[in-house]
């Protein structure tokens, strides 16, 4: 993958796991609902995952902040 670069993605999202999860969920949303956060003509990628990563680099797709008061089942 040449664009967006891994370095640019790591500046926006702190972990690779979060990035993969975020991009996969967003790609599925684009595929199912045909909703885009950038102009359709501005994407360089042809596939949905690449488009999701471009949204991350553009700063329009960000991970949700985790609520520290919630205790998840796998943390018990």
Helices and strands as residue ranges (DSSP letters): H 6-12, H 16-33, G 40-42, H 48-58, G 73-75
